[in-house]
Amino acid sequence: MTDSLGKLKAALPDAPEELLAVLLEDAEASVKVMTRLSDVSGYEPGVRAVAVLLYNRMGREGELSHGAGGVTVTYGELPQAVKHLLPLPLASIGGRKKADVAAESQI
């Protein structure tokens, strides 16, 4: 993901590289949990988008919404533009991932 770090640095040029590396790791872990995939290397644009969201929400942890100057910002789910960059979560069947069950049925 070193290429992703460079692209994230281009998107957030004022952020320290060490912080971006941590955010990228956190974003990758979040995407793995959201999608129930162990390898998300094919979804690097989505991981970077989540890292940007994490950066933009720093200092607002735990806040559901805030307003200033007549503008209200609400934090909730991932924006639709980010959701389209990620796969749908895998379904679980009997505690196993659907992809694992499909592979076993082909044996």
C-alpha positions in Angstrom: 0.0 0.0 0.0 3.0 2.3 -0.4 1.5 3.6 -3.6 -1.7 4.3 -1.7 0.3 6.3 0.8 1.7 8.5 -2.0 -1.7 9.0 -3.4 -3.1 9.9 0.0 -0.3 12.3 0.6 -1.2 14.0 -2.8 -4.8 14.3 -1.6 -3.8 15.6 1.8 -0.5 17.4 1.3 -0.5 19.3 4.6 -0.9 16.1 6.7 2.2 14.5 8.2 3.2 11.3 6.4 3.3 9.3 9.7 -0.3 10.3 10.4 -1.4 9.3 6.9 0.3 5.9 7.3 -1.7 5.3 10.5 -4.9 6.5 8.9 -4.4 4.2 6.0 -3.8 1.2 8.3 -7.0 2.1 10.3 -9.0 2.6 7.1 -7.8 -0.8 5.8 -8.8 -2.4 9.0 -12.2 -0.7 8.9 -12.8 -1.8 5.3 -11.9 -5.4 6.2 -14.5 -5.3 9.0 -17.2 -3.6 6.9 -16.7 -6.0 4.0 -15.8 -9.2 5.9 -12.9 -9.7 3.6 -9.4 -10.5 4.8 -7.7 -9.1 1.6 -8.8 -5.6 0.5 -5.9 -4.9 -1.8 -8.3 -4.7 -4.8 -10.2 -1.9 -3.2 -7.4 0.6 -2.6 -9.4 3.6 -3.8 -12.1 2.8 -1.3 -9.5 2.4 1.5 -8.0 5.7 0.6 -11.5 7.4 0.6 -12.1 6.0 4.1 -8.7 7.3 5.2 -9.7 10.8 4.0 -12.9 10.5 5.9 -11.0 9.5 9.0 -8.7 12.5 8.6 -11.6 14.9 8.0 -13.4 13.7 11.1 -10.4 14.0 13.4 -11.3 16.2 16.4 -15.0 15.4 15.9 -15.0 11.8 17.3 -18.2 11.0 19.0 -20.0 13.9 17.4 -23.2 13.1 15.6 -23.7 16.5 14.0 -22.7 20.1 14.4 -23.7 23.4 12.9 -22.0 26.7 12.2 -23.1 29.7 10.2 -26.4 28.2 9.3 -24.8 25.0 7.9 -25.4 21.7 9.7 -23.1 18.7 9.1 -24.4 15.3 10.1 -22.1 12.3 10.6 -23.5 8.9 10.0 -22.9 6.2 7.5 -20.3 6.3 4.7 -21.2 8.7 1.9 -22.7 7.0 -1.1 -19.6 8.0 -3.2 -17.4 5.9 -0.9 -19.8 3.0 -0.7 -19.6 2.6 -4.4 -15.8 2.0 -4.1 -16.2 -0.9 -1.8 -17.7 -4.4 -2.2 -20.9 -5.4 -0.4 -20.3 -7.3 2.8 -20.0 -11.1 2.4 -22.9 -13.0 3.9 -22.2 -15.6 6.5 -23.7 -19.1 6.4 -23.3 -21.2 9.5 -20.5 -18.9 10.7 -18.5 -19.2 7.4 -18.2 -16.7 4.7 -20.3 -17.2 1.6 -17.2 -17.3 -0.6 -15.7 -20.1 1.6 -19.0 -22.1 1.4 -19.1 -21.7 -2.4 -15.5 -22.9 -2.7 -16.2 -26.0 -0.6 -19.3 -26.9 -2.7 -17.1 -27.0 -5.8 -14.7 -29.5 -4.3 
